[in-house]
Amino acid sequence: MALHVSLQALRAFEAAARHSSFKHAAEELALTPTAISHHISKLEDRLNVSLFIRQTRKIVLTDAGRLLATATTEGFTQIETALASIRQLNEVVRVTTTSSFAAQVLLPELYMFNQHYPDIVVQIASGELMDSQPHTIPIRLGNIKEVQAGDRLNVEHYNLFGHQSLESLRTSDTRPVIYSTRWKNPALCKPPLEAWLAENGLNKADFKIREFDQELFCVQQAVAEQAWVFCSETLTRRLCAMGQLRPISSTGIASELCYYIPGKTRSQTDNAKKFIAWVQELILS
């Protein structure tokens, strides 16, 4: 006799098993952790078996849970691959990323991708509204220690950049202004400004530090004011090539941050693989 279970419950279980976290599963599926827990509890009741051992601050799969996790992950992957194959001839590659990465890296260089692949349509949106949708490529900024090595695109290096007209940090009697970033997400590691200052024999108290919640705003303000900005080398590469900014030091400092694509190595459509390979080359060039 067939056992009928909720597809949504299986989705919730598969995501929780893959992330080892109700919270991260909830973020992926745009639900609350309570809803994820409820779906899984109903599934356990339906199957009359425990799928997770619930411990303080973590969950661990039982033997039955591991068996179902393998089956559901493989099953959902096969379904998504089949749907992608059906739509392959008229596929649109959808990308979500931060406003800063979109404006400073992707959009200015997208014409190069279009020249190589004129038949592939790329849609770029800022934010994470589309992350849970099939065949969306989410390019995120995260903490290196929390990102699987296979998902990383780079390790972010930071430096101090200024307008070409600025010669030195000590050319004025007033304290120079440095723009830096205070992330909206408090879980993200801070830009390594203090470490950079210490490495260069400088004191934070000698500067006016002004902060925005996006690196894009810091860069734009520094260009407009002909001021200094401490930010990612990834985001300033194009402006340096155009002569609008220059690094004050020949070598930047490594941060604890990286850009990454969750599940980058998992099965993707051919067009998505082409775009990911292009982004990887672009960000490391």
SULZIFEN-V931746 format. One record per residue. N is the residue number from 1. RES is the residue in one small letter. SS is DSSP state (~ for helix, > for strand, _ for the rest). NEAR is the number of other C-alpha atoms within 8 Angstrom. Layout:
# SULZIFEN-V931746
n=N res=RES ss=SS near=NEAR
n=N res=RES ss=SS near=NEAR
This chain:
# SULZIFEN-V931746
n=1 res=m ss=_ near=2
n=2 res=a ss=_ near=3
n=3 res=l ss=_ near=4
n=4 res=h ss=_ near=4
n=5 res=v ss=_ near=8
n=6 res=s ss=_ near=7
n=7 res=l ss=~ near=6
n=8 res=q ss=~ near=7
n=9 res=a ss=~ near=13
n=10 res=l ss=~ near=12
n=11 res=r ss=~ near=9
n=12 res=a ss=~ near=14
n=13 res=f ss=~ near=12
n=14 res=e ss=~ near=11
n=15 res=a ss=~ near=11
n=16 res=a ss=~ near=13
n=17 res=a ss=~ near=11
n=18 res=r ss=~ near=7
n=19 res=h ss=~ near=9
n=20 res=s ss=_ near=9
n=21 res=s ss=_ near=10
n=22 res=f ss=~ near=11
n=23 res=k ss=~ near=8
n=24 res=h ss=~ near=10
n=25 res=a ss=~ near=14
n=26 res=a ss=~ near=14
n=27 res=e ss=~ near=9
n=28 res=e ss=~ near=10
n=29 res=l ss=~ near=8
n=30 res=a ss=_ near=7
n=31 res=l ss=_ near=9
n=32 res=t ss=_ near=9
n=33 res=p ss=~ near=10
n=34 res=t ss=~ near=6
n=35 res=a ss=~ near=9
n=36 res=i ss=~ near=16
n=37 res=s ss=~ near=9
n=38 res=h ss=~ near=8
n=39 res=h ss=~ near=12
n=40 res=i ss=~ near=12
n=41 res=s ss=~ near=8
n=42 res=k ss=~ near=9
n=43 res=l ss=~ near=12
n=44 res=e ss=~ near=11
n=45 res=d ss=~ near=8
n=46 res=r ss=~ near=7
n=47 res=l ss=~ near=6
n=48 res=n ss=_ near=6
n=49 res=v ss=_ near=7
n=50 res=s ss=_ near=9
n=51 res=l ss=_ near=11
n=52 res=f ss=> near=9
n=53 res=i ss=> near=9
n=54 res=r ss=> near=7
n=55 res=q ss=> near=7
n=56 res=t ss=_ near=5
n=57 res=r ss=_ near=4
n=58 res=k ss=> near=8
n=59 res=i ss=> near=11
n=60 res=v ss=> near=9
n=61 res=l ss=> near=11
n=62 res=t ss=_ near=10
n=63 res=d ss=~ near=7
n=64 res=a ss=~ near=10
n=65 res=g ss=~ near=12
n=66 res=r ss=~ near=10
n=67 res=l ss=~ near=8
n=68 res=l ss=~ near=8
n=69 res=a ss=~ near=12
n=70 res=t ss=~ near=8
n=71 res=a ss=~ near=8
n=72 res=t ss=~ near=11
n=73 res=t ss=~ near=9
n=74 res=e ss=~ near=8
n=75 res=g ss=~ near=8
n=76 res=f ss=~ near=8
n=77 res=t ss=~ near=9
n=78 res=q ss=~ near=8
n=79 res=i ss=~ near=8
n=80 res=e ss=~ near=9
n=81 res=t ss=~ near=11
n=82 res=a ss=~ near=8
n=83 res=l ss=~ near=8
n=84 res=a ss=~ near=10
n=85 res=s ss=~ near=8
n=86 res=i ss=~ near=7
n=87 res=r ss=_ near=8
n=88 res=q ss=~ near=8
n=89 res=l ss=~ near=5
n=90 res=n ss=~ near=5
n=91 res=e ss=_ near=9
n=92 res=v ss=> near=8
n=93 res=v ss=> near=14
n=94 res=r ss=> near=11
n=95 res=v ss=> near=12
n=96 res=t ss=> near=16
n=97 res=t ss=> near=14
n=98 res=t ss=_ near=11
n=99 res=s ss=~ near=10
n=100 res=s ss=~ near=11
n=101 res=f ss=~ near=10
n=102 res=a ss=~ near=13
n=103 res=a ss=~ near=10
n=104 res=q ss=~ near=12
n=105 res=v ss=~ near=13
n=106 res=l ss=~ near=9
n=107 res=l ss=~ near=9
n=108 res=p ss=~ near=8
n=109 res=e ss=~ near=8
n=110 res=l ss=~ near=8
n=111 res=y ss=~ near=8
n=112 res=m ss=~ near=7
n=113 res=f ss=~ near=11
n=114 res=n ss=~ near=10
n=115 res=q ss=~ near=7
n=116 res=h ss=~ near=6
n=117 res=y ss=_ near=7
n=118 res=p ss=_ near=8
n=119 res=d ss=_ near=5
n=120 res=i ss=_ near=10
n=121 res=v ss=> near=8
n=122 res=v ss=> near=8
n=123 res=q ss=> near=8
n=124 res=i ss=> near=9
n=125 res=a ss=> near=9
n=126 res=s ss=> near=9
n=127 res=g ss=_ near=8
n=128 res=e ss=_ near=8
n=129 res=l ss=_ near=6
n=130 res=m ss=_ near=7
n=131 res=d ss=_ near=10
n=132 res=s ss=_ near=9
n=133 res=q ss=_ near=6
n=134 res=p ss=_ near=5
n=135 res=h ss=_ near=10
n=136 res=t ss=> near=12
n=137 res=i ss=> near=11
n=138 res=p ss=> near=11
n=139 res=i ss=> near=12
n=140 res=r ss=> near=9
n=141 res=l ss=> near=9
n=142 res=g ss=> near=11
n=143 res=n ss=> near=11
n=144 res=i ss=~ near=10
n=145 res=k ss=~ near=6
n=146 res=e ss=~ near=6
n=147 res=v ss=_ near=10
n=148 res=q ss=_ near=8
n=149 res=a ss=~ near=5
n=150 res=g ss=~ near=6
n=151 res=d ss=~ near=12
n=152 res=r ss=> near=12
n=153 res=l ss=_ near=11
n=154 res=n ss=_ near=9
n=155 res=v ss=_ near=12
n=156 res=e ss=_ near=13
n=157 res=h ss=> near=11
n=158 res=y ss=> near=14
n=159 res=n ss=> near=15
n=160 res=l ss=> near=12
n=161 res=f ss=> near=12
n=162 res=g ss=> near=15
n=163 res=h ss=_ near=13
n=164 res=q ss=_ near=9
n=165 res=s ss=_ near=5
n=166 res=l ss=_ near=9
n=167 res=e ss=_ near=6
n=168 res=s ss=_ near=6
n=169 res=l ss=_ near=7
n=170 res=r ss=_ near=6
n=171 res=t ss=_ near=6
n=172 res=s ss=_ near=7
n=173 res=d ss=_ near=5
n=174 res=t ss=_ near=4
n=175 res=r ss=_ near=8
n=176 res=p ss=_ near=12
n=177 res=v ss=> near=10
n=178 res=i ss=> near=12
n=179 res=y ss=> near=16
n=180 res=s ss=> near=15
n=181 res=t ss=> near=13
n=182 res=r ss=_ near=9
n=183 res=w ss=_ near=10
n=184 res=k ss=_ near=5
n=185 res=n ss=_ near=5
n=186 res=p ss=_ near=6
n=187 res=a ss=_ near=4
n=188 res=l ss=_ near=9
n=189 res=c ss=_ near=8
n=190 res=k ss=_ near=7
n=191 res=p ss=_ near=9
n=192 res=p ss=_ near=10
n=193 res=l ss=~ near=8
n=194 res=e ss=~ near=7
n=195 res=a ss=~ near=7
n=196 res=w ss=~ near=10
n=197 res=l ss=~ near=11
n=198 res=a ss=~ near=9
n=199 res=e ss=~ near=7
n=200 res=n ss=_ near=6
n=201 res=g ss=_ near=6
n=202 res=l ss=_ near=8
n=203 res=n ss=_ near=8
n=204 res=k ss=~ near=7
n=205 res=a ss=~ near=5
n=206 res=d ss=~ near=8
n=207 res=f ss=_ near=10
n=208 res=k ss=> near=9
n=209 res=i ss=> near=8
n=210 res=r ss=> near=8
n=211 res=e ss=> near=9
n=212 res=f ss=> near=12
n=213 res=d ss=_ near=9
n=214 res=q ss=_ near=11
n=215 res=e ss=~ near=12
n=216 res=l ss=~ near=10
n=217 res=f ss=~ near=9
n=218 res=c ss=~ near=15
n=219 res=v ss=~ near=12
n=220 res=q ss=~ near=8
n=221 res=q ss=~ near=10
n=222 res=a ss=~ near=14
n=223 res=v ss=~ near=12
n=224 res=a ss=~ near=7
n=225 res=e ss=~ near=6
n=226 res=q ss=_ near=10
n=227 res=a ss=_ near=15
n=228 res=w ss=> near=13
n=229 res=v ss=> near=13
n=230 res=f ss=> near=12
n=231 res=c ss=> near=16
n=232 res=s ss=> near=11
n=233 res=e ss=~ near=11
n=234 res=t ss=~ near=9
n=235 res=l ss=~ near=11
n=236 res=t ss=~ near=12
n=237 res=r ss=~ near=8
n=238 res=r ss=~ near=9
n=239 res=l ss=~ near=9
n=240 res=c ss=~ near=11
n=241 res=a ss=~ near=7
n=242 res=m ss=_ near=7
n=243 res=g ss=_ near=8
n=244 res=q ss=_ near=10
n=245 res=l ss=_ near=13
n=246 res=r ss=> near=10
n=247 res=p ss=> near=10
n=248 res=i ss=_ near=9
n=249 res=s ss=_ near=7
n=250 res=s ss=_ near=5
n=251 res=t ss=_ near=5
n=252 res=g ss=_ near=10
n=253 res=i ss=> near=9
n=254 res=a ss=> near=9
n=255 res=s ss=_ near=10
n=256 res=e ss=_ near=10
n=257 res=l ss=> near=12
n=258 res=c ss=> near=13
n=259 res=y ss=> near=13
n=260 res=y ss=> near=14
n=261 res=i ss=> near=12
n=262 res=p ss=_ near=7
n=263 res=g ss=_ near=6
n=264 res=k ss=_ near=9
n=265 res=t ss=_ near=6
n=266 res=r ss=_ near=5
n=267 res=s ss=_ near=6
n=268 res=q ss=_ near=8
n=269 res=t ss=_ near=11
n=270 res=d ss=~ near=6
n=271 res=n ss=~ near=9
n=272 res=a ss=~ near=11
n=273 res=k ss=~ near=9
n=274 res=k ss=~ near=8
n=275 res=f ss=~ near=10
n=276 res=i ss=~ near=9
n=277 res=a ss=~ near=8
n=278 res=w ss=~ near=9
n=279 res=v ss=~ near=8
n=280 res=q ss=~ near=9
n=281 res=e ss=~ near=8
n=282 res=l ss=~ near=7
n=283 res=i ss=~ near=10
n=284 res=l ss=~ near=7
n=285 res=s ss=_ near=4
